[in-house]
């Protein structure tokens, strides 16, 4: 079965700094990969997804992620953090079913 | 469109009590899912449904039951609540089955505490 590992349960950045949230996956078949965001007391919302069309995927709110098969990674980045980016972020791998990572809580300091 | 709606938002149960968590979607999705979210554990799939009348177990089905009589509704039943079922429960739906490229749309969640 496929699995996802998110490195760092908590990441803290200053407003305007680079955001980097790490995600590594394992899958026996070519996977599709997703990043979801969860704001406090809400459900998950799709940020972006990799569907094999392009390895660099752009999502909402200025986020992007790059699929690197050789590194089995799908890290999420944003050049400049905003206070409104504070949330929990989940990486998910979709192959035979969908598996979610444990999540990374992003804190943005003023 | 309201998307995916869940009721109630919060509930406290005593050990051994039963309850049903309601989930409705208005996107005409065939596929629906129930997840539980525990701190530091991500989301775990409890049950899913591929259409009215068809359900199947996910990763953590013990202690739960589901039914799917209509395309729109996918209730989750807890028969004998236990403290281990304290969690946040999310319902989701999608056009295609998980394992492909389809996005899952999530409800706002139900926070359940069993004391």
Interface residues (C-beta under 8 A of the other chain):
Chain A: X4 X9 X32 X34 X36 X41 X42 X43 X44 X45 X46 X49 X51 X90 X94 X95 X96 X97 X98 X100 X101 X102 X103
Chain B: X4 X35 X40 X41 X42 X43 X45 X58 X90 X92 X98 X99 X100 X101 X103 X104 X106 X107 X108 X109
